[in-house]
Amino acid sequence: MSKIPAVCVTGGRGQLGQSIKSLVDENTCFKFSFPTREELDLSDAKSIEAYFKEHAVDIIINCAAYTAVDKAESEQKLADQVNHLAVKQLANTALAQQAKLIHISTDYVFSGKHFKPYEETDAVDPQSIYGLSKLKGEQALSQIMPVNAMIIRTSWVFSEFGHNFVKTMLRLSEQREELNVIYDQVGTPTYAGDLAQAILRIIKNNTFSQTNLKTDIYHYTNEGVCSWYDFACSVFEISHKKCLVKPIETKEYPTPAKRPNYSLLNKSKIKQTYGINIPYWKDSLKQCLNKIQDSKA
Ligand SMILES: NC(=O)c1ccc[n+]([C@@H]2O[C@H](COP(=O)([O-])OP(=O)(O)OC[C@H]3O[C@@H](n4cnc5c(N)ncnc54)[C@H](OP(=O)(O)O)[C@@H]3O)[C@@H](O)[C@H]2O)c1
């Protein structure tokens, strides 16, 4: 009897990690583990080494990251450790264990000066410490693993889990009657549940199972386009909250980290290669808001 492949999902308490966990049932053809930060600390090379000495894996799905975009501007070393050096070590580990590695990255590797959706091969130019640390992680991985790895760049992740824009808007609407939200940053929200489903589909796909699969970058977000302002309006419209949203410009809401004004990602490659149908972001937002509502009931 052939053995059941072992899949290690890092960042199991994060939005994407929890979304994957919620989709994994006991009848799966994989054996999943979701180590906590206490068991596998990506800011500590010794912790990574010790964990993988104890645990043999066939697939690593790296959902863990230093995701505090503004804080990264003053915590450059820690952001680099988690988003770059740890990814390098995970790639070396995967190589040594002959495992495959799926690594999640970000639209913030781009400058945001584009006028049409970014393709995987478009020039990168991160504008923030976070974006730079994630880019260095991508580059280290591609160099160490020319085969058997996959980088999935995503954007504006929301879910019923953890901290995100949707939950912040809902919380603020309980405290205020009016909110100022940026309208000159345009992108696509990504429901973590949809991305989780796509990842599970990918690991079951014959293309992914090939030996010596060429390492490549893919883009995944939901379908559609909006600004943060539109996103906020939709959250309130769908959840029937009476909160006035006022559109403001980025310059009226200064933050430590610079964010791209335009970060739409072209998703043709992942759709064609893996036969993935991607839902429209507003449909997934409705689904997410229903789950948030149900969890309160
Ligand atoms: N959120 C977004 O809008 C967004 C946009 C584009 C790309 N992405 C990328 O998508 C991926 C998933 O993001 P997400 O939204 O699920 O992130 P998240 O909710 O912030 O979760 C990040 C996870 O990483 C873990 N982590 C952080 N530092 C760690 C460390 N030193 N050792 C071990 N684990 C550590 C956290 O652990 P604890 O739970 O213990 O804190 C948490 O489980 C990341 O690669 C992120 O860069 C996210």
The ligand as an ORCA input file, in Angstrom:
! r2SCAN-3c Opt
* xyz 0 1
  N      -3.625     39.364      4.480
  C      -3.525     39.903      3.283
  O      -4.231     40.862      2.936
  C      -2.518     39.366      2.291
  C      -2.374     39.997      1.045
  C      -1.460     39.474      0.128
  C      -0.714     38.354      0.458
  N      -0.866     37.766      1.679
  C      -0.047     36.593      1.998
  O      -0.926     35.510      2.179
  C      -0.374     34.613      3.166
  C      -1.423     34.300      4.205
  O      -1.810     35.527      4.808
  P      -2.902     35.586      5.973
  O      -3.787     36.727      5.664
  O      -3.449     34.239      6.223
  O      -1.950     36.025      7.162
  P      -2.291     36.127      8.719
  O      -3.736     35.932      8.975
  O      -1.639     37.396      9.197
  O      -1.526     34.882      9.323
  C      -0.138     34.816      9.335
  C       0.255     33.565     10.050
  O       1.688     33.551     10.095
  C       2.052     33.148     11.387
  N       3.376     33.645     11.750
  C       3.798     34.920     11.805
  N       5.064     34.948     12.267
  C       5.421     33.669     12.484
  C       6.585     33.031     12.979
  N       7.656     33.751     13.354
  N       6.620     31.696     13.072
  C       5.533     30.950     12.724
  N       4.399     31.475     12.263
  C       4.345     32.824     12.150
  C       1.004     33.712     12.315
  O       1.067     33.002     13.524
  P       0.218     33.431     14.827
  O      -1.173     33.024     14.524
  O       0.850     32.638     15.914
  O       0.394     34.897     14.962
  C      -0.252     33.472     11.499
  O      -0.735     32.175     11.745
  C       0.895     35.268      3.662
  O       1.993     34.757      2.969
  C       0.721     36.725      3.289
  O       1.970     37.368      3.093
  C      -1.764     38.223      2.592
*
